[in-house]
Amino acid sequence: MITGVIKNKVDKIWTDIWAGGIANPLTVIEQLTYLMFIRSLDEKELEAEEFEAMTGERMEKIFPQTPSGQSMRWSKFKNSDARQIFDVISQRVFPAIKRMKYGRLPDFDERGDLVEIPDEPGKPDERTTAFARYMSNAMFLIPTPQLLQKVITGLDDLYEHDIAELDMQGDLYEYMLGKLSAAGQNGQFRTPKHIREMMVELLRPTPDDTICDPACGTAGFLVSASEYIRRHFEDEMTSEQWEHFAGPAFTGFDTDYTMLRISAMNLMLHSISHPEIDYKDSVSKQNQITEQFTICLANPPFKGSIDAESIHDNLKAVTNTKKTELLFVALFLRMLKKGGRCACIVPDGVLFGSSSAHKALRRELVEHHQLRAVISMPSGVFKPYAGVSTAVLVFTKTGAGGTDQVWFYDMRADGYSLDDKRAEIAQSDIPDIIQRFHHPEQEAERERTEQSFFVPKEEIVAGGYDLSINKYKKTVYVPVEYPPTSEILDELEALEQEIAAGLRELRGMV
């Protein structure tokens, strides 16, 4: 988490940009992402140069080995005067990263014109990558040399003194994304990192999985999945698995071009150079994908409803509705291969809604697939963005049933206070959720009065496929014994006499 000194420094950078005339938080994040990416390229180049010096092995360079190419490096221009920094970034670095190809930046000729990197036979067409597609429309919007110099100095101070030795770039990015304080028109809001990581831990992706988030936003779920894979498999992955990891393993869709740009940059910063990040209305007829992925991870839009004519027919066959929270669950089932797994966040209404569309979707999950878990989360998890109560559904696509019993868990704490401040606290049920989910044999004898328990399918069917934990949880009422009425009256009389004595003492002082 970003706290204390680091938080204050990030807030100072943010305030400087806001005072400089950029008020849209999404634009601020986009511009900061560009600068973080520019700095990360120089960091990679420095690491390659150190390795080359130690081993003598020639490494491929990111920056052209010319004076103009080297002038684009963060370490070369960061201490220059404001006007020079502004000219280098706006006229050289930014145009160059928009035309980056094969992991290399193009150079400029003597007249200052950009020299395109030629296509290389046998290599994929870089113009089709998500990075190339969405960066081609990117705009450098920091308005003045003075503001740019302030931001670069602030970012460099953060990296050099506060996060240089810590793996905190992700946390820094998360904190900035946290400043997107308002939910969008379609109910989108950012999923906290620790909730994403919990969902990834529940599914435990491998290097061979193909992972999709059809409402990807800033690609947080894809990044969390990639971090899990690197953490658990990095030392044993084959070259084929690394090639898969660099792109085909990760797919995301969104309907906001700014979000798609941030997604492409975010994934590039996490070494995923060729993801399938695409502009697509996932629940519409525009999306024809069927049985393609082994894992879906998502927090789809909650509030939205879309034009009934644009909804894909095979989704309406599962749940005939315009509510996006229902359509997306049906979409996960369609996009997953048989045996594919999903962990998704849904509003509580999906669990107990009484409409025919709600019931049809729950019946589909219970009767035709394997619904594994319903994890009820407290309503403060998404504050300060929203106070909606939500749950995590975990299921496996089988097409042939398999739900014998469903595991319910009542999450009461997630490691942060449930108010708008979301301050870090000691209590968290997340480690317990992960441990119990992966050891179901320990849950067999749990009582309905405890925090987690199994409910047999027959009981869920009899309850109209209601998946609300309160439907099945038993509350233990502990009798409270009160003292006799005479004792209570004696205490009240003594208290009254004490108050009267105090009033007399005050009157004597006046």
N, C-alpha and C positions, 0 to 999 in steps of 0.2 A: 504494500500500500504506500501511496505517496503522502507523507505527513511532514509536519514541522518545517524545517528550512527548505527542503525541496519543494514542498507545496507553495511556500511563500514565493520562491523564485519563479515557479511556473505561473502563479497568479500575476506576478509582476510583468512577465512577458505578455500574458494575455491582456492585462490592463494597458500596456503600451500599444499593442495592436489595436485595441478598441479605441483608445484615445487618438490613434492615427487615422481613424475613419472607417475601419472594417468592423461592423457591428454584428454581422451574421456569424454565429458560432461555428456553423458548418464551414463557412469560408475561411475562418481563422484556422480551424483544424486542417483544412486542405492546404493552406499556405505553409503551415508549420510542418506538415507531412512532407512537402516538397523539400524543405530545408533539411529535415532529419534524413531524408533519403540521400540528398547531395552529400551530407557529412558522412553517411554510412559508406558511400562509394569510396571516399578517400580513406576511410578506416580499413576497408578491404584491400585497397591498393597498398597501404602501409604494411599490412600483415603479409601480403604477397612479397613485398620487397625484403622484409626481414627474413622470410623463409628462403628466398632466393640467395640472400647474402650468406645464410648459414649453410645451405646445402649445395650452392652452385648450380642448382637446377633452374632452368629458365621458366619463368611463370608468365602466363598471358596477362597483359596489362589492360586495365579498364580505360585509362586516360592515354591519349596519343603522346608519344615520346617526342613532342615538339614543344617549343616555348609557349605557343598558344594553347596546346593541350594541357601542359602542366599548370598553366595559369588558372585552369578551371578547378583545381583541387582546393578543398576547404582549407587545408593547412597553409596554402600559398596565399590565399586572398583574405583570410579572416582578420588579419591585423592591418590591412590596408586602410586608406582613408575612405570615408563613407561613399563618396562619389565613385571611386574606383570599384568598390565592392558592388555597388548597384549596377554599374556598367557590365562587370564581368558576369554577374548572375543573370541579369535580364537579357543581355545580348549574346552571351556565350553558353553559360551552363544550362540555363533553362531550355533554350532551343535544342541544345545537344541531348539532354535527357529525354526530350520528346522524340528524338530520332535514334535513340539507343538501339543497338542491334548486336546479337550474339554476346551480350554482356560487355560490350565495348561502346565507348562514346565516340562520335565522329569528330573530326578535326575541322579547322577553318583555314581557308587559304589566305594569301597575303592581302587580299581585298576585304577580308572579314566575312566571306561567304562560306556557309556550311558545306562540307564535302561529304556526301552520303557514303555510308559503308556499303559496298557492293554485296549482292547476294552471293552466298557460297554454295556451290553444288553439293547436294547430299544433306544439307542442313534444312530444318523446317523454315517456312516462310515466317520471319519474325513479325511481319506486318499484321499477321492474324492473331498475335498474342493479346491477352487482355490488357497488358501494360501498354502496348503500342496503340491499341484501339482507343483506350480511354484517355491516355496522355496526349493524343493528337489534338484533343479539344481543350486541353488544360490551359489556363491563363495565369500568368504571374501578376498578382494584384497588389503586392505591397507598394504603396504609392510614392514613398520618398526614400532617398538614400539614408537619411538620419534614422528613420524607423527601422529600415533593414539592418543597419549597423547595430542598433539596440537589440534587435531580436537575435542576430547572430552572436553578439557578445553574451547575451543571456543564455542561449542554448549551449554555447561552448563552455561557459562557466559551469552549467549543470553537468555536462558530460565529463569535464576535466576534474571537478572537485567533489561531485556528489554521487554520480552513478558510474564513474569510470571503472571501478572494481566490482560493481554489483550488476547482476542480471536484471536491470530495472528499466530497460527501454520499453518493454511491454507494459510495465506498471505506469510509466510516464505517459505512454500513449493512451492507456485506459483512463487515466485521470483527466486527460484533455477531452477524451470522448465523453466523459462524465459531465462535461459542461454543456452537452446537448440536453438542456434541462426540461424541454417540453416535448411531449409525445407528438408524433406527426398526425396528420389528418386521418390516416388509416390505422392509427393505434400503435405505431411502431415506437418502441423505446429500447434503449440499450440493455442487454442482459449483463448483469454483474459478472465479472471474471470468475469469481469463486463458484457461482452457480453453473456457469458453462463448464468449468473444470470438473465439477461433480457429475454432470451429465456425461461428459467424456469418460470419466472413470467408470461409470455404470456400464458403458458399452465396450470399453477397452479396445479401441481400434488397433489394427496391425498395419504393417507396411504394404500389405496386399489389398487392403480395403479401398473401395472407391466411395468417397464421402461427399454428401451434398447438403447444402442449406439453401432451399429455394426462396428464402426471404433473408438474404445474407447481410444486408446493412453494411457494416464495416468489416465483415468477414471474421468476426470474433470467434464463432464456433469453429470455423475452418482453422484458424490460428491455434486455438486451444487443442484441437485434434492433432495438428502437426507437432505441437510441443510435446504432447503425450507420446507420439510415435518416436520422436527423437530421444526422449528421455528413457524409453524402455527398450528401443531396438537399434539405436544409432550404431553401436559397435559391431552388430552382426548383419547389417543390411547389405544385400548384394548390389552390384552396379545396376542391375535391372530394377531393383526396388528403389534405388536412389533416383533413377530416371523417372519412375512412376511417381515418386514423391514430389519431384520438381514441378509437376503439372497435372497429369491425368488423374491423380488421386483426389483432387479437390475441385469441386464445382459449386458455384454460387450464382443465384439470380437476384436481381432487384429491378425496380422501376424508377430509380433515381440515378441519373448519370453522375452526380457528385459522389454519391455513396459508392458507385462502381469504381470511380477513380481512386477513392480512399481504400476500397477493398484491394484493388490491384497493387497499390503502393504498400499497403499493410502486409500483404502476402509476399511481395518482393523483399520487404525488409526481413521477412522470416524465411528467406531462401527458397520460396516457392515461385519460380520464375515463369512458369507456363500454366497457371491454373485456368480452368474454364469459367471465367467470370463474364456473365452475359446479361444484357438488357432483356428482361422477359417478365411478362405478367404470368406468374407461375400457374394460376388456376384457370387461365383462359385457354381458348382453343389454340392460341399461339404456342403453347407448350404441349408437345406431342410425346414427351419422353415416357417410356414405359419399361419397367423392370431393368433398370440400368445400374442402380447403386446398391452397395451392400450396407451402407449406413446413412441415415438421415439424422441431422441434428439441427434443431430450429426453435426459434421463438417467433412464430408467425404473427401477422397483424391481428389484433383482437377486435377493434371497433368497426372495421370496414365492412361494407357490403358493396357488391359490384353489380354491374348490369347483367341481368339474367341471361341475355342473349349471348354474352361473351364467355360464359362459364362452359368449360368442357363437358360434353355430354356424359362421359364416363364417371365424372365426379358427381354429377346430379343423380346418377343411377345409384350411388351409394348413399348420398344425403341430399335430398332435393331442397336446397336452400340458397340464399345469397350471402349468408354469414361466412366471412372469411375464416374464422376460427374453426368451423366445421369442415369447410372445403379443403383447408390445408391438411388436416388429418387424413382425409380421403386421398389427397394427393400423395402423401408419404406412402400410403399403401400401394398406389399405382406405380410410383417411381422406384420402389424397392424391388430387388430380385427376391425370389423365394428364399427364405432363410435370412433375408436382410433385416436389420434391426433399426429401431428408431427410438430416440428420446426427444420429446418435444414438450414445450410449455403451452398449457391451455388455461384459459380463465375458468374459474369454478363452475360457471354456467354450463360448460360442456359436460361436466360430470353428472349434473342432476336436472338439466333443462327438460321440460315436459313436452316440447314440441315433437312432432313426428320425425323431423330431421335430426334432432338431438338423439332420440331413442334409436333411430335407424343406424346412426353412426356407432353408438355404443354397442348395439347388437352385432354390427359387422365386426368390431374388434373382438368381442367375446366369443361369438359363434364361429367365425371363419378364420380367425388368426389367434395368436397367443398373446393375450394381454398379460404382461408379467408384473407390472407394478403401477401403483398410483401413489405418488408422493405429494402430499398436501403441504403447500408452503404458506407461511404467514403473510398477511397482506402488506407488511412493510418492506418486503424484499425489493420492490421496485421503486421505493421512495428515493429521492423526491420527485421522480417522474410521474408515478401513479401509485394509488393505494389499492389497486385491484387485487383480489385474492386469486391465487393461481395454483396450479398443480403441474407436476411432471408426469407425463405418461411414458411408460417404457413398454414397447411391444415388439414382437417378431412377426414378420409376414410369413404365413404358411399357406394360406389359401385352402387349408383343410382343417381348421380348428386347432386345438391344442391347449386351450385355456381350461385347466382343471381347477385352478385356484388362483386368486389374485392377491398379491402382497400389498398391503396398505401401510403407509408410514405417516405419522403426524409430526412434521417438522415444526418445532417451536422456536428454534434459534438457528441462525446461519452464521454466527460469528460477528455480527454487527447489530447495533441498536436498530429498532424497528421504527424510529422516527425519521424526520427529514434530515437529521445530521448524519445518520448511519455511521456512528462512531464504532470503532473496533471494540469488541467485548470478548471475554474468555469463553462464553458458552456457544457451542456450535454442535449441531446434530449431524453435520455433513460427514465426518469420519465414521460415525456410527451407521449412517445410511449406507455408505459404500461397503462397509464391512458386512453388514447384515444382508444386503442385496446379493453379495457374492457367496454367502454361506446360508442358503435357505434352509438347510437341515436344522439350523439353530432356532428357526422360527416356528417349527411345527407345534410346539407346546405353548406358545405365547397366548396369553389371555387377551380378550377384547378390551380389557381395561388398560393394557400396556400401550406403549407408543407405536409399536408395529405388530402386525398380526396377519395371518392368512384368512381369506374368506373364500369358501368353496363356490364354484361356478353356479351350482344349483340355487344357492341363496341369492346370488346376484340376479339370476334369471327371474326368480320369484319376486324380487324387488323391482321389477321393471327395468333392469339393467342400470340401476342407479349406482354410480361409482363414487358418490360422496362418502368420505370416511365417517362422517357423523351418522350415516345410515346404519353403520355396523358397529361403531364404537360403543362400549358400555361405560357408563359413568358410575363410579362408586360414591354413594352418598354416605358421609360419615356423620353420625348423629352428634349434635352439639348439646352439651348439658349446661343449662343456665342455673345460677344460684336461686334459692327460694325468693319469692316476691318480697318477703319481709326484709331480707338482707339488702336487696336492691333499694328499697325505700329508705332503710337506715343509711346507706351510702349517700343517697341523694340529699337526705336531711343534713348529714354531716357536711357535705359539700356546700349546701346552702348557708349553713352557719359560718363556714370559713369565708365565703364571699361577703356575708354581712359584716363580719369582723374587719375584713380588709377595707370595706367601704367606710366604716366608722373611723378607721385609722387615717384614711385619706381625707375625710371631712375635717378631722382634727388638725391636719397640716395646712388647710386652706386659711 
